[in-house]
C-alpha cells in the first residue's frame, strides 16, 4: 500500500482582501489486480526461461564460496548495484499506463487551477485535490509492483547467466539448482534491506 498527500493554496477574496488557506488531502492505494497479475506472470515467465537457459545453454558451474555466509554478501552487492541502476531508470521511464496516462498530472493541474480561482470555495477545490491524491497514490502503488517485477527479472537473469546462487554454497545437502536460481533472483529483486535483515538474523544466532 502506498500513501500520497497533496496540498494546494486556495485563494479567496479579491484585490487587497485576498487570503489563502491550505487544502490538503491524503490517499492510500493498493496495486491494481491487473498490474499485480501481469507482474507475477512476467516474473514466472522469466523464471522458467532462465531455468531453461541455465539447464541447456549455460553449463558453467555456479559460483562457489570458501566458507560461511559470504554468498549473502555477494547478493547484497548485486542488489545494491541493481537498486542504483534502477533509480535513474525509474526517474525517467514511465511504463505504459503508469505515466502521464494515469491522469496524475492532469488531476493535479485541475486542482491547482481551481485553487488559484478566488471564486472557487474549499467545497469545490477539496474534491479535486482528493482526486489528485487518489490518482497519485494509485500510481505509486502500481509502480512499486512493476519495479519489483523488473528488479526480480533482472535478478533472475543475473543469477542464471552468471551462476550467482544463494542456497547451494551454504547448504549441507544438495539443493535443486532451479530452486536456487529462483530463490536468488527473488532475493536480489527484493532489494538490499531484506537481505541485510537476513544477515543480521543469521549473525545474531
Buried (B, 14 or more C-beta within 10 A) or exposed (E): EBEBEBBBEBBBEEEEEEEBEEBEBBBBBBBBEEBBEBBBEBBEEBBEBBBEBBEEEEEEEBBEBEEEBBBBEBBBEBBBEBBEEBEEEBEEEBBEBBEEEBBBBBBBEBBBEBBBEBEBEEEEBBEBBBBBBBBBBBBBBBBBBBBBBBBBBBBBBBBBBEBBBBBBBBEEEEBEBBEBBBBBBBBBBBBBEBBBEBBEEEEEE
